[in-house]
Amino acid sequence: MPSVRVEFFGVPRHQVGVTALDVEVQSLTLADVLLATAAKLPDFGNRCLDGSRLKPGLLANINGRNFTTDPATPLCDQDAVLILSSD
């Protein structure tokens, strides 16, 4: 099963209390990774997600290159997703 590394920085790190975790997903979209992360970390789901989207004020960075909030963003096995505040 594909795996993605999810890292937290700033406010999201403070809210969920962890720096990073690996999640396994069936399909590789940002939404799938966010929901898999919320399943492992309920505080992440409650504080950082609105359905399968990041709440306003939060961004995802994919592999240190692309910033996005689009839940349909495709990912690859072994990608790294950094969750951080947009300010």
Number of C-alpha atoms within 10 A of each C-alpha: 8 14 18 22 18 21 19 22 15 11 14 21 17 11 15 18 13 14 14 17 13 17 21 17 18 11 16 19 16 24 22 22 25 25 20 19 22 19 13 13 15 13 16 22 22 14 14 24 18 11 12 19 20 23 16 12 11 18 20 25 17 20 14 11 6 9 16 15 19 15 16 14 13 13 20 13 14 14 16 20 25 20 26 20 16 11 6
